[in-house]
């Protein structure tokens, strides 16, 4: 009964929405303004997903069509025949050319290109920018957020550590909430996946990535709109660290398993044709595992941001009394899911890293045999 | 894929790696190390406290068992002591009884002997008195008869001879 009522309501509201949008189309006489709005929202979302050279707070359009950006400019550091440091306010959001020590730079789609004095962007065959790109080591919005998150985590957990020292190894206040999370990572992620003997070595890394990813994911949901964990460079760096730790802490058994997966189960002459295929697959597997980590985190966080912002953007497309509450309700629901996803992705990243560390640090051969039998 | 590659920013990657490694190092030294050690210490403490409690419980049980055993022993000892006392009492009583009996018997015997000897003495006394009386009577009779008749004297003599034979 309730369901049918709800579906009726949805159908009616959908119809109403289409009518109202038709009406508006008719009023504005033509599709052009509508399309502009859509492209604008699309560009806005794309812009938001990317890193930025300034910490934007908000922007608005004046009556005369002029865009006004309110933001905190961040320092630009580039290496182009020498270190050059200047404020990103010089770019005026890509609208003007910044002149530094006789060279001209222009911000184009959030990237710094070297241009001539007029700020000309040359395109190649397939719309690729042909201008030179200096090595950009700027302190961007994401770098700032990493810094802030890092300080926050450092402050939080060093306070926790101090509170232990003060209260006779018992947590107090807010730390009663944080401690179970730390213990959860130790007891439910590290211990079962890595093993009782070796898990301690990996604990600092696992705890750090868990809280780092979780906090950055949560920051991504704030109105500040920072999308750090949805940036490929960030997830790549995290996954690379997991890969390096896996490789460097890999035991003899792990490497032997990579290059000799079948072990003593058959004579060496029979292994040769198999190994031509098997060994590259095994080696590829070691790279695919962390690669899946980096893509999973990147895709999940980016998708979440796109969905959320699109739903909010709907409000500006359906300028009607029914569209806004609906898109608001949907955006709210998705936000709640995103809060869960933020935690879940941090958990999955940590969990899988622990699993890979566990594989790499295994020492008993029997466990491997059991694993093959299990497969 | 191409979009991913074009989105990749080397600068951000460098910053991320450097900042993350610094963060990892600092956290390891100032946060995770102390936290994990504290938690470990605490767990170790709890474990040892539990073990100590278990030990104490076992000790307690031992003590209880000991005291119970002691109590039982004491009870048994008391029992045996009481029994012994009873036996001693009985022995003393029976001894006393025996002794009393022996003594009594002895006294009775003595009394009997005394009575016997008294009786003998009395009989002898009576005999003596009777003899004296008889003698006196006989004297008187004799005095009478002798003066009168010689034949009567002879008769007294014969009578006295009878009495002596009876005695």
Interface residues (C-beta under 8 A of the other chain):
Chain A: X50 X51 X77 X135 X136 X137 X138 X139 X140 X142 X143 X146 X147 X150 X153 X154 X157 X158 X160 X161 X162 X164 X165 X169 X170 X179 X182 X183 X186 X200 X203 X204 X205 X207 X208 X212 X231 X232 X233 X234 X236 X237 X238 X240 X241 X298
Chain B: X4 X7 X8 X9 X10 X11 X12 X13 X14 X15 X16 X17 X19 X20 X22 X23 X24 X26 X27 X28 X30 X31 X32 X33 X34 X35 X36 X38 X39 X41 X42 X45
